[in-house]
Amino acid sequence: MGKYCEICAKGTLNGHAVSHSNRKTNRIWAPNVQNVRVVVNGTAKRMNVCTRCLRSGNVMRALPKTRQEA
């Protein structure tokens, strides 16, 4: 499931796109979800995380393996 944050459980929302003449068509609002490596219980793991959680510091990004060894 791509458009779902595994940290805050933020997912897609649905509603109507309303035109100037007030005609309504279905549409979807999707969160900005990135597939990133994060540290979970001391190990690196790939997770789908929204950018709000990344910016607010709810998760700790895992450094690339080349950086950790140096």
HTML snippet that shows the backbone in 3Dmol.js (N, CA, C, O; Angstrom):
<script src="https://3Dmol.org/build/3Dmol-min.js"></script>
<div id="view" style="width:600px;height:400px;position:relative"></div>
<script>
const pdb = `
ATOM      1  N   MET A   1       0.852  -1.171   0.000  1.00  0.00           N
ATOM      2  CA  MET A   1       0.000   0.000   0.000  1.00  0.00           C
ATOM      3  C   MET A   1       0.895   1.230   0.000  1.00  0.00           C
ATOM      4  O   MET A   1       1.588   1.487   0.984  1.00  0.00           O
ATOM      5  N   GLY A   2       0.891   1.980  -1.066  1.00  0.00           N
ATOM      6  CA  GLY A   2       1.847   3.050  -1.233  1.00  0.00           C
ATOM      7  C   GLY A   2       1.500   4.342  -0.527  1.00  0.00           C
ATOM      8  O   GLY A   2       2.394   4.975   0.035  1.00  0.00           O
ATOM      9  N   LYS A   3       0.261   4.760  -0.527  1.00  0.00           N
ATOM     10  CA  LYS A   3      -0.115   6.056   0.027  1.00  0.00           C
ATOM     11  C   LYS A   3      -0.650   5.919   1.440  1.00  0.00           C
ATOM     12  O   LYS A   3      -1.792   6.277   1.731  1.00  0.00           O
ATOM     13  N   TYR A   4       0.227   5.378   2.339  1.00  0.00           N
ATOM     14  CA  TYR A   4      -0.157   5.154   3.713  1.00  0.00           C
ATOM     15  C   TYR A   4       1.086   5.303   4.577  1.00  0.00           C
ATOM     16  O   TYR A   4       2.098   4.651   4.319  1.00  0.00           O
ATOM     17  N   CYS A   5       1.027   6.150   5.597  1.00  0.00           N
ATOM     18  CA  CYS A   5       2.164   6.352   6.493  1.00  0.00           C
ATOM     19  C   CYS A   5       2.119   5.296   7.589  1.00  0.00           C
ATOM     20  O   CYS A   5       1.112   5.152   8.282  1.00  0.00           O
ATOM     21  N   GLU A   6       3.217   4.557   7.742  1.00  0.00           N
ATOM     22  CA  GLU A   6       3.263   3.496   8.743  1.00  0.00           C
ATOM     23  C   GLU A   6       3.535   4.024  10.143  1.00  0.00           C
ATOM     24  O   GLU A   6       3.491   3.256  11.104  1.00  0.00           O
ATOM     25  N   ILE A   7       3.815   5.309  10.284  1.00  0.00           N
ATOM     26  CA  ILE A   7       4.083   5.898  11.590  1.00  0.00           C
ATOM     27  C   ILE A   7       2.811   6.509  12.182  1.00  0.00           C
ATOM     28  O   ILE A   7       2.414   6.156  13.292  1.00  0.00           O
ATOM     29  N   CYS A   8       2.182   7.411  11.457  1.00  0.00           N
ATOM     30  CA  CYS A   8       1.009   8.117  11.986  1.00  0.00           C
ATOM     31  C   CYS A   8      -0.305   7.608  11.407  1.00  0.00           C
ATOM     32  O   CYS A   8      -1.367   8.128  11.751  1.00  0.00           O
ATOM     33  N   ALA A   9      -0.257   6.601  10.535  1.00  0.00           N
ATOM     34  CA  ALA A   9      -1.439   5.983   9.914  1.00  0.00           C
ATOM     35  C   ALA A   9      -2.217   6.970   9.041  1.00  0.00           C
ATOM     36  O   ALA A   9      -3.423   6.817   8.848  1.00  0.00           O
ATOM     37  N   LYS A  10      -1.528   7.974   8.519  1.00  0.00           N
ATOM     38  CA  LYS A  10      -2.178   8.913   7.613  1.00  0.00           C
ATOM     39  C   LYS A  10      -2.379   8.227   6.266  1.00  0.00           C
ATOM     40  O   LYS A  10      -1.448   7.622   5.734  1.00  0.00           O
ATOM     41  N   GLY A  11      -3.576   8.317   5.714  1.00  0.00           N
ATOM     42  CA  GLY A  11      -3.872   7.673   4.442  1.00  0.00           C
ATOM     43  C   GLY A  11      -4.586   8.619   3.500  1.00  0.00           C
ATOM     44  O   GLY A  11      -4.636   9.826   3.736  1.00  0.00           O
ATOM     45  N   THR A  12      -5.135   8.071   2.439  1.00  0.00           N
ATOM     46  CA  THR A  12      -5.815   8.887   1.445  1.00  0.00           C
ATOM     47  C   THR A  12      -7.183   9.320   1.964  1.00  0.00           C
ATOM     48  O   THR A  12      -7.822   8.613   2.742  1.00  0.00           O
ATOM     49  N   LEU A  13      -7.613  10.489   1.519  1.00  0.00           N
ATOM     50  CA  LEU A  13      -8.942  11.013   1.804  1.00  0.00           C
ATOM     51  C   LEU A  13      -9.667  11.190   0.488  1.00  0.00           C
ATOM     52  O   LEU A  13      -9.039  11.460  -0.536  1.00  0.00           O
ATOM     53  N   ASN A  14     -10.981  11.043   0.501  1.00  0.00           N
ATOM     54  CA  ASN A  14     -11.727  11.237  -0.728  1.00  0.00           C
ATOM     55  C   ASN A  14     -12.790  12.304  -0.530  1.00  0.00           C
ATOM     56  O   ASN A  14     -13.206  12.603   0.589  1.00  0.00           O
ATOM     57  N   GLY A  15     -13.210  12.858  -1.637  1.00  0.00           N
ATOM     58  CA  GLY A  15     -14.205  13.920  -1.602  1.00  0.00           C
ATOM     59  C   GLY A  15     -14.609  14.284  -3.017  1.00  0.00           C
ATOM     60  O   GLY A  15     -14.561  13.453  -3.923  1.00  0.00           O
ATOM     61  N   HIS A  16     -15.008  15.532  -3.198  1.00  0.00           N
ATOM     62  CA  HIS A  16     -15.461  15.996  -4.508  1.00  0.00           C
ATOM     63  C   HIS A  16     -14.579  17.136  -5.005  1.00  0.00           C
ATOM     64  O   HIS A  16     -14.170  18.004  -4.234  1.00  0.00           O
ATOM     65  N   ALA A  17     -14.297  17.119  -6.290  1.00  0.00           N
ATOM     66  CA  ALA A  17     -13.746  18.285  -6.962  1.00  0.00           C
ATOM     67  C   ALA A  17     -14.955  19.087  -7.454  1.00  0.00           C
ATOM     68  O   ALA A  17     -15.786  18.576  -8.205  1.00  0.00           O
ATOM     69  N   VAL A  18     -15.042  20.335  -7.026  1.00  0.00           N
ATOM     70  CA  VAL A  18     -16.220  21.141  -7.333  1.00  0.00           C
ATOM     71  C   VAL A  18     -15.832  22.187  -8.366  1.00  0.00           C
ATOM     72  O   VAL A  18     -14.933  22.995  -8.138  1.00  0.00           O
ATOM     73  N   SER A  19     -16.522  22.164  -9.510  1.00  0.00           N
ATOM     74  CA  SER A  19     -16.229  23.111 -10.579  1.00  0.00           C
ATOM     75  C   SER A  19     -16.905  24.450 -10.315  1.00  0.00           C
ATOM     76  O   SER A  19     -17.650  24.604  -9.347  1.00  0.00           O
ATOM     77  N   HIS A  20     -16.638  25.405 -11.181  1.00  0.00           N
ATOM     78  CA  HIS A  20     -17.238  26.730 -11.046  1.00  0.00           C
ATOM     79  C   HIS A  20     -18.760  26.662 -11.154  1.00  0.00           C
ATOM     80  O   HIS A  20     -19.470  27.447 -10.525  1.00  0.00           O
ATOM     81  N   SER A  21     -19.258  25.714 -11.960  1.00  0.00           N
ATOM     82  CA  SER A  21     -20.712  25.560 -12.109  1.00  0.00           C
ATOM     83  C   SER A  21     -21.295  24.636 -11.045  1.00  0.00           C
ATOM     84  O   SER A  21     -22.458  24.242 -11.136  1.00  0.00           O
ATOM     85  N   ASN A  22     -20.500  24.289 -10.041  1.00  0.00           N
ATOM     86  CA  ASN A  22     -20.898  23.479  -8.894  1.00  0.00           C
ATOM     87  C   ASN A  22     -21.193  22.026  -9.251  1.00  0.00           C
ATOM     88  O   ASN A  22     -21.944  21.350  -8.548  1.00  0.00           O
ATOM     89  N   ARG A  23     -20.601  21.548 -10.347  1.00  0.00           N
ATOM     90  CA  ARG A  23     -20.679  20.115 -10.652  1.00  0.00           C
ATOM     91  C   ARG A  23     -19.633  19.399  -9.820  1.00  0.00           C
ATOM     92  O   ARG A  23     -18.521  19.900  -9.650  1.00  0.00           O
ATOM     93  N   LYS A  24     -19.978  18.235  -9.304  1.00  0.00           N
ATOM     94  CA  LYS A  24     -19.075  17.511  -8.415  1.00  0.00           C
ATOM     95  C   LYS A  24     -18.619  16.203  -9.047  1.00  0.00           C
ATOM     96  O   LYS A  24     -19.431  15.409  -9.521  1.00  0.00           O
ATOM     97  N   THR A  25     -17.295  15.993  -9.044  1.00  0.00           N
ATOM     98  CA  THR A  25     -16.722  14.731  -9.488  1.00  0.00           C
ATOM     99  C   THR A  25     -15.838  14.207  -8.372  1.00  0.00           C
ATOM    100  O   THR A  25     -15.281  14.980  -7.592  1.00  0.00           O
ATOM    101  N   ASN A  26     -15.712  12.896  -8.299  1.00  0.00           N
ATOM    102  CA  ASN A  26     -14.931  12.283  -7.224  1.00  0.00           C
ATOM    103  C   ASN A  26     -13.444  12.537  -7.433  1.00  0.00           C
ATOM    104  O   ASN A  26     -12.960  12.579  -8.564  1.00  0.00           O
ATOM    105  N   ARG A  27     -12.731  12.703  -6.329  1.00  0.00           N
ATOM    106  CA  ARG A  27     -11.287  12.869  -6.384  1.00  0.00           C
ATOM    107  C   ARG A  27     -10.671  12.337  -5.093  1.00  0.00           C
ATOM    108  O   ARG A  27     -11.382  12.048  -4.131  1.00  0.00           O
ATOM    109  N   ILE A  28      -9.357  12.211  -5.080  1.00  0.00           N
ATOM    110  CA  ILE A  28      -8.635  11.660  -3.939  1.00  0.00           C
ATOM    111  C   ILE A  28      -7.513  12.613  -3.551  1.00  0.00           C
ATOM    112  O   ILE A  28      -6.793  13.120  -4.410  1.00  0.00           O
ATOM    113  N   TRP A  29      -7.370  12.854  -2.248  1.00  0.00           N
ATOM    114  CA  TRP A  29      -6.227  13.579  -1.715  1.00  0.00           C
ATOM    115  C   TRP A  29      -5.293  12.555  -1.089  1.00  0.00           C
ATOM    116  O   TRP A  29      -5.696  11.811  -0.194  1.00  0.00           O
ATOM    117  N   ALA A  30      -4.055  12.512  -1.552  1.00  0.00           N
ATOM    118  CA  ALA A  30      -3.099  11.525  -1.055  1.00  0.00           C
ATOM    119  C   ALA A  30      -1.979  12.234  -0.309  1.00  0.00           C
ATOM    120  O   ALA A  30      -1.530  13.296  -0.741  1.00  0.00           O
ATOM    121  N   PRO A  31      -1.521  11.672   0.798  1.00  0.00           N
ATOM    122  CA  PRO A  31      -0.401  12.273   1.525  1.00  0.00           C
ATOM    123  C   PRO A  31       0.904  12.055   0.781  1.00  0.00           C
ATOM    124  O   PRO A  31       1.012  11.152  -0.049  1.00  0.00           O
ATOM    125  N   ASN A  32       1.893  12.883   1.080  1.00  0.00           N
ATOM    126  CA  ASN A  32       3.212  12.765   0.467  1.00  0.00           C
ATOM    127  C   ASN A  32       3.999  11.715   1.244  1.00  0.00           C
ATOM    128  O   ASN A  32       4.612  12.012   2.269  1.00  0.00           O
ATOM    129  N   VAL A  33       3.970  10.475   0.735  1.00  0.00           N
ATOM    130  CA  VAL A  33       4.587   9.347   1.416  1.00  0.00           C
ATOM    131  C   VAL A  33       5.858   8.956   0.683  1.00  0.00           C
ATOM    132  O   VAL A  33       5.857   8.785  -0.536  1.00  0.00           O
ATOM    133  N   GLN A  34       6.957   8.815   1.446  1.00  0.00           N
ATOM    134  CA  GLN A  34       8.250   8.433   0.881  1.00  0.00           C
ATOM    135  C   GLN A  34       8.659   7.082   1.450  1.00  0.00           C
ATOM    136  O   GLN A  34       8.395   6.786   2.615  1.00  0.00           O
ATOM    137  N   ASN A  35       9.307   6.262   0.621  1.00  0.00           N
ATOM    138  CA  ASN A  35       9.837   4.985   1.061  1.00  0.00           C
ATOM    139  C   ASN A  35      11.283   5.218   1.498  1.00  0.00           C
ATOM    140  O   ASN A  35      12.167   5.357   0.653  1.00  0.00           O
ATOM    141  N   VAL A  36      11.535   5.261   2.814  1.00  0.00           N
ATOM    142  CA  VAL A  36      12.848   5.616   3.341  1.00  0.00           C
ATOM    143  C   VAL A  36      13.324   4.536   4.308  1.00  0.00           C
ATOM    144  O   VAL A  36      12.532   3.752   4.832  1.00  0.00           O
ATOM    145  N   ARG A  37      14.651   4.516   4.531  1.00  0.00           N
ATOM    146  CA  ARG A  37      15.237   3.626   5.529  1.00  0.00           C
ATOM    147  C   ARG A  37      15.244   4.347   6.864  1.00  0.00           C
ATOM    148  O   ARG A  37      15.814   5.432   6.988  1.00  0.00           O
ATOM    149  N   VAL A  38      14.614   3.748   7.859  1.00  0.00           N
ATOM    150  CA  VAL A  38      14.555   4.332   9.197  1.00  0.00           C
ATOM    151  C   VAL A  38      15.091   3.327  10.198  1.00  0.00           C
ATOM    152  O   VAL A  38      15.142   2.127   9.928  1.00  0.00           O
ATOM    153  N   VAL A  39      15.489   3.832  11.358  1.00  0.00           N
ATOM    154  CA  VAL A  39      15.999   2.975  12.424  1.00  0.00           C
ATOM    155  C   VAL A  39      14.833   2.570  13.323  1.00  0.00           C
ATOM    156  O   VAL A  39      14.167   3.418  13.917  1.00  0.00           O
ATOM    157  N   VAL A  40      14.596   1.253  13.412  1.00  0.00           N
ATOM    158  CA  VAL A  40      13.541   0.709  14.266  1.00  0.00           C
ATOM    159  C   VAL A  40      14.175  -0.342  15.166  1.00  0.00           C
ATOM    160  O   VAL A  40      14.675  -1.355  14.678  1.00  0.00           O
ATOM    161  N   ASN A  41      14.160  -0.111  16.478  1.00  0.00           N
ATOM    162  CA  ASN A  41      14.749  -1.025  17.468  1.00  0.00           C
ATOM    163  C   ASN A  41      16.220  -1.305  17.167  1.00  0.00           C
ATOM    164  O   ASN A  41      16.684  -2.433  17.334  1.00  0.00           O
ATOM    165  N   GLY A  42      16.949  -0.290  16.726  1.00  0.00           N
ATOM    166  CA  GLY A  42      18.374  -0.424  16.471  1.00  0.00           C
ATOM    167  C   GLY A  42      18.753  -1.010  15.127  1.00  0.00           C
ATOM    168  O   GLY A  42      19.941  -1.128  14.829  1.00  0.00           O
ATOM    169  N   THR A  43      17.783  -1.380  14.307  1.00  0.00           N
ATOM    170  CA  THR A  43      18.078  -1.927  12.981  1.00  0.00           C
ATOM    171  C   THR A  43      17.429  -1.053  11.918  1.00  0.00           C
ATOM    172  O   THR A  43      16.397  -0.425  12.156  1.00  0.00           O
ATOM    173  N   ALA A  44      18.050  -1.023  10.740  1.00  0.00           N
ATOM    174  CA  ALA A  44      17.514  -0.243   9.627  1.00  0.00           C
ATOM    175  C   ALA A  44      16.417  -1.026   8.940  1.00  0.00           C
ATOM    176  O   ALA A  44      16.536  -2.235   8.737  1.00  0.00           O
ATOM    177  N   LYS A  45      15.347  -0.334   8.584  1.00  0.00           N
ATOM    178  CA  LYS A  45      14.187  -0.974   7.960  1.00  0.00           C
ATOM    179  C   LYS A  45      13.573   0.006   6.975  1.00  0.00           C
ATOM    180  O   LYS A  45      13.532   1.207   7.238  1.00  0.00           O
ATOM    181  N   ARG A  46      13.097  -0.493   5.849  1.00  0.00           N
ATOM    182  CA  ARG A  46      12.416   0.359   4.873  1.00  0.00           C
ATOM    183  C   ARG A  46      10.951   0.492   5.269  1.00  0.00           C
ATOM    184  O   ARG A  46      10.262  -0.498   5.514  1.00  0.00           O
ATOM    185  N   MET A  47      10.491   1.748   5.326  1.00  0.00           N
ATOM    186  CA  MET A  47       9.102   2.009   5.693  1.00  0.00           C
ATOM    187  C   MET A  47       8.546   3.122   4.820  1.00  0.00           C
ATOM    188  O   MET A  47       9.292   3.953   4.302  1.00  0.00           O
ATOM    189  N   ASN A  48       7.225   3.129   4.664  1.00  0.00           N
ATOM    190  CA  ASN A  48       6.535   4.232   4.017  1.00  0.00           C
ATOM    191  C   ASN A  48       6.207   5.263   5.089  1.00  0.00           C
ATOM    192  O   ASN A  48       5.426   4.998   6.003  1.00  0.00           O
ATOM    193  N   VAL A  49       6.824   6.466   4.967  1.00  0.00           N
ATOM    194  CA  VAL A  49       6.682   7.502   5.979  1.00  0.00           C
ATOM    195  C   VAL A  49       6.276   8.794   5.289  1.00  0.00           C
ATOM    196  O   VAL A  49       6.836   9.141   4.249  1.00  0.00           O
ATOM    197  N   CYS A  50       5.305   9.514   5.857  1.00  0.00           N
ATOM    198  CA  CYS A  50       4.900  10.793   5.278  1.00  0.00           C
ATOM    199  C   CYS A  50       5.957  11.847   5.605  1.00  0.00           C
ATOM    200  O   CYS A  50       6.699  11.714   6.579  1.00  0.00           O
ATOM    201  N   THR A  51       6.017  12.873   4.799  1.00  0.00           N
ATOM    202  CA  THR A  51       7.031  13.906   4.967  1.00  0.00           C
ATOM    203  C   THR A  51       6.809  14.714   6.240  1.00  0.00           C
ATOM    204  O   THR A  51       7.762  15.288   6.766  1.00  0.00           O
ATOM    205  N   ARG A  52       5.604  14.774   6.741  1.00  0.00           N
ATOM    206  CA  ARG A  52       5.347  15.473   7.999  1.00  0.00           C
ATOM    207  C   ARG A  52       6.044  14.761   9.151  1.00  0.00           C
ATOM    208  O   ARG A  52       6.614  15.415  10.024  1.00  0.00           O
ATOM    209  N   CYS A  53       6.007  13.427   9.166  1.00  0.00           N
ATOM    210  CA  CYS A  53       6.705  12.664  10.211  1.00  0.00           C
ATOM    211  C   CYS A  53       8.215  12.804  10.067  1.00  0.00           C
ATOM    212  O   CYS A  53       8.924  12.853  11.072  1.00  0.00           O
ATOM    213  N   LEU A  54       8.718  12.870   8.842  1.00  0.00           N
ATOM    214  CA  LEU A  54      10.150  13.044   8.627  1.00  0.00           C
ATOM    215  C   LEU A  54      10.607  14.407   9.125  1.00  0.00           C
ATOM    216  O   LEU A  54      11.642  14.511   9.783  1.00  0.00           O
ATOM    217  N   ARG A  55       9.844  15.453   8.817  1.00  0.00           N
ATOM    218  CA  ARG A  55      10.227  16.807   9.200  1.00  0.00           C
ATOM    219  C   ARG A  55      10.104  17.035  10.692  1.00  0.00           C
ATOM    220  O   ARG A  55      10.923  17.747  11.274  1.00  0.00           O
ATOM    221  N   SER A  56       9.091  16.442  11.329  1.00  0.00           N
ATOM    222  CA  SER A  56       8.870  16.686  12.747  1.00  0.00           C
ATOM    223  C   SER A  56       9.761  15.827  13.635  1.00  0.00           C
ATOM    224  O   SER A  56       9.787  16.018  14.851  1.00  0.00           O
ATOM    225  N   GLY A  57      10.493  14.881  13.042  1.00  0.00           N
ATOM    226  CA  GLY A  57      11.409  14.066  13.821  1.00  0.00           C
ATOM    227  C   GLY A  57      10.771  12.869  14.486  1.00  0.00           C
ATOM    228  O   GLY A  57      11.319  12.347  15.457  1.00  0.00           O
ATOM    229  N   ASN A  58       9.617  12.412  13.989  1.00  0.00           N
ATOM    230  CA  ASN A  58       8.967  11.238  14.568  1.00  0.00           C
ATOM    231  C   ASN A  58       9.740   9.953  14.271  1.00  0.00           C
ATOM    232  O   ASN A  58       9.570   8.958  14.975  1.00  0.00           O
ATOM    233  N   VAL A  59      10.580   9.961  13.243  1.00  0.00           N
ATOM    234  CA  VAL A  59      11.397   8.809  12.903  1.00  0.00           C
ATOM    235  C   VAL A  59      12.841   9.261  12.755  1.00  0.00           C
ATOM    236  O   VAL A  59      13.115  10.429  12.478  1.00  0.00           O
ATOM    237  N   MET A  60      13.757   8.324  12.942  1.00  0.00           N
ATOM    238  CA  MET A  60      15.182   8.583  12.770  1.00  0.00           C
ATOM    239  C   MET A  60      15.625   7.908  11.492  1.00  0.00           C
ATOM    240  O   MET A  60      15.546   6.686  11.374  1.00  0.00           O
ATOM    241  N   ARG A  61      16.097   8.699  10.521  1.00  0.00           N
ATOM    242  CA  ARG A  61      16.551   8.120   9.263  1.00  0.00           C
ATOM    243  C   ARG A  61      17.834   7.345   9.462  1.00  0.00           C
ATOM    244  O   ARG A  61      18.705   7.745  10.234  1.00  0.00           O
ATOM    245  N   ALA A  62      17.941   6.224   8.754  1.00  0.00           N
ATOM    246  CA  ALA A  62      19.159   5.412   8.804  1.00  0.00           C
ATOM    247  C   ALA A  62      20.147   5.965   7.799  1.00  0.00           C
ATOM    248  O   ALA A  62      19.783   6.287   6.668  1.00  0.00           O
ATOM    249  N   LEU A  63      21.389   6.073   8.213  1.00  0.00           N
ATOM    250  CA  LEU A  63      22.428   6.548   7.311  1.00  0.00           C
ATOM    251  C   LEU A  63      22.783   5.453   6.317  1.00  0.00           C
ATOM    252  O   LEU A  63      22.610   4.274   6.626  1.00  0.00           O
ATOM    253  N   PRO A  64      23.272   5.805   5.136  1.00  0.00           N
ATOM    254  CA  PRO A  64      23.735   4.786   4.181  1.00  0.00           C
ATOM    255  C   PRO A  64      24.860   3.967   4.784  1.00  0.00           C
ATOM    256  O   PRO A  64      25.585   4.445   5.657  1.00  0.00           O
ATOM    257  N   LYS A  65      25.008   2.733   4.321  1.00  0.00           N
ATOM    258  CA  LYS A  65      25.981   1.819   4.899  1.00  0.00           C
ATOM    259  C   LYS A  65      27.403   2.338   4.748  1.00  0.00           C
ATOM    260  O   LYS A  65      28.230   2.104   5.629  1.00  0.00           O
ATOM    261  N   THR A  66      27.711   3.034   3.662  1.00  0.00           N
ATOM    262  CA  THR A  66      29.061   3.541   3.465  1.00  0.00           C
ATOM    263  C   THR A  66      29.413   4.600   4.491  1.00  0.00           C
ATOM    264  O   THR A  66      30.574   4.701   4.887  1.00  0.00           O
ATOM    265  N   ARG A  67      28.456   5.385   4.931  1.00  0.00           N
ATOM    266  CA  ARG A  67      28.715   6.421   5.925  1.00  0.00           C
ATOM    267  C   ARG A  67      28.908   5.821   7.313  1.00  0.00           C
ATOM    268  O   ARG A  67      29.761   6.287   8.068  1.00  0.00           O
ATOM    269  N   GLN A  68      28.138   4.801   7.661  1.00  0.00           N
ATOM    270  CA  GLN A  68      28.229   4.234   9.000  1.00  0.00           C
ATOM    271  C   GLN A  68      29.583   3.546   9.238  1.00  0.00           C
ATOM    272  O   GLN A  68      30.107   3.581  10.351  1.00  0.00           O
ATOM    273  N   GLU A  69      30.145   2.925   8.197  1.00  0.00           N
ATOM    274  CA  GLU A  69      31.399   2.233   8.358  1.00  0.00           C
ATOM    275  C   GLU A  69      32.576   3.194   8.488  1.00  0.00           C
ATOM    276  O   GLU A  69      33.582   2.856   9.111  1.00  0.00           O
ATOM    277  N   ALA A  70      32.462   4.386   7.908  1.00  0.00           N
ATOM    278  CA  ALA A  70      33.571   5.343   7.921  1.00  0.00           C
ATOM    279  C   ALA A  70      33.738   6.028   9.252  1.00  0.00           C
ATOM    280  O   ALA A  70      34.631   6.860   9.411  1.00  0.00           O
TER     281      ALA A  70
END
`;
const viewer = $3Dmol.createViewer("view");
viewer.addModel(pdb, "pdb");
viewer.setStyle({}, {cartoon: {color: "spectrum"}});
viewer.zoomTo();
viewer.render();
</script>
